[in-house]
Structures are given as C-alpha cells and as structure tokens.
C-alpha cells in the first residue's frame, strides 16, 4: 500500500473515533436505537476534578472564539481546507514520516469539526445546514491564564478533533523543512504530465513507447 494512503486511512480512523465520541456525548435516536447521551452543561468526573467529561457546544472556533465573518464562511473555509489537505496528501512526494503524520492529523481534526458544523444542526433539528455547533467534552484542570481577553481557570473544553489539529500543527512546524520545495513540486508535476502524455501515444497492441506524430 502506498505510504500516503496509509496516512489517509489513519486520518479516516481518527475521524471515526472523533465522531463516535461526539455522538456518544450528544446522544442519538436512529433506526429504533435510543441513546440519551449527556445533557448540555453536564459534567462527569473521570479523574476527580483534574479530568472531567463536560458537554458544551462551541458555535465558533477553538476556545469558543467568535468569528466575525460569519459561521457559514467558517464552515465553507473548513470544507475547502479539508479538500485541499486530502488532495495534497494524496500527491505530495516525501518520505518524511512526521510530515505525513502531521498532515493526516490536521486533516482528521479539520474534517471532524467540519462534520459538526455542516450536519449536526440538521441531524439534531437545531439549525440549518452549515450552521451546526461543534461538540466539546474533554475538560481538565490547568493553571489560570488569559487568552484573547478571556480568563480561564481550566483549559477550555475540547474534543478529539481539536487534539488532532493541535498535535498535527506542532508536527508540521517541526517537520516544515521536509515540505517539497517549489522546484521539486514542479519537477514532480512535469514528470507526471510527461508520463501521462507518453501513455496516450503508445501504439495499441504493442510494447513500444514510440509516440504517434501529432496531427
């Protein structure tokens, strides 16, 4: 299996895990199966007060930051980013494990929260398409700090998708030197194009690679 495809499968597995945990927290009723989940604002201790499962919904970006350009723009931007990451991951030519891992983590995280924004509003009959809220539930103790004018006594509640994006971005910053240069990218594209053109002019039923003369 192509190494890039392995990382796409990893991204898909993390996406499934992210969605499974969110649906378990939020609850669902499907095909006669009813799961109540948690009520909004409910908090369940896991490791005492240090780690809790706390169900909140985030209408904006990470840390609950609002987005002045509008939720629809944010959702569409996430959609374009997810498609672009998938396209890039299938075509990038690199042997850097950390670069590919970072890309797959960011792809999984971006896609996970994108699904919430696109479909959860409709699925739960709460909002139109593209206007859903992101489900967060991982809540742990942290030292007091301020961020974007807000004060926190605990780390803002997050989810698996957020963790994937954060870890992926850290890995990409570490492995940025392994990104193909513009010259390498052009070379890869040219080689692929030449190979595709040559294949179009191979005589049928022969093993020759001689090109047909252009008309």
Rosetta blueprint (number, residue, H / E / L):
1 X L
2 X L
3 X H
4 X H
5 X H
6 X H
7 X H
8 X H
9 X H
10 X H
11 X H
12 X H
13 X H
14 X H
15 X H
16 X H
17 X H
18 X H
19 X H
20 X H
21 X H
22 X H
23 X H
24 X H
25 X H
26 X H
27 X L
28 X E
29 X E
30 X E
31 X L
32 X L
33 X E
34 X E
35 X E
36 X L
37 X L
38 X L
39 X L
40 X L
41 X L
42 X L
43 X E
44 X E
45 X E
46 X E
47 X E
48 X L
49 X L
50 X L
51 X E
52 X E
53 X E
54 X E
55 X E
56 X E
57 X E
58 X E
59 X L
60 X L
61 X L
62 X H
63 X H
64 X H
65 X L
66 X L
67 X L
68 X L
69 X L
70 X L
71 X H
72 X H
73 X H
74 X H
75 X H
76 X H
77 X H
78 X H
79 X H
80 X H
81 X H
82 X H
83 X H
84 X H
85 X H
86 X H
87 X H
88 X H
89 X H
90 X H
91 X H
92 X L
93 X L
94 X L
95 X L
96 X L
97 X H
98 X H
99 X H
100 X H
101 X H
102 X H
103 X H
104 X H
105 X H
106 X H
107 X H
108 X H
109 X H
110 X H
111 X H
112 X H
113 X H
114 X H
115 X H
116 X H
117 X H
118 X H
119 X H
120 X H
121 X H
122 X H
123 X H
124 X L
125 X L
126 X L
127 X L
128 X L
129 X L
130 X L
131 X L
132 X L
133 X L
134 X E
135 X E
136 X E
137 X E
138 X E
139 X E
140 X E
141 X E
142 X E
143 X E
144 X E
145 X E
146 X E
147 X E
148 X L
149 X L
150 X E
151 X E
152 X E
153 X E
154 X E
155 X L
156 X L
157 X L
158 X E
159 X L
160 X H
161 X H
162 X H
163 X H
164 X H
165 X H
166 X H
167 X H
168 X H
169 X H
170 X H
171 X H
172 X H
173 X H
174 X H
175 X L
176 X H
177 X H
178 X H
179 X L
180 X L
181 X L
182 X H
183 X H
184 X H
185 X H
186 X H
187 X H
188 X H
189 X H
190 X H
191 X H
192 X H
193 X H
194 X H
195 X H
196 X H
197 X H
198 X H
199 X H
200 X H
201 X L
202 X L
203 X L
204 X L
205 X L
206 X L
207 X L
208 X L
209 X L
210 X L
211 X L
212 X L
213 X L
214 X L
215 X L
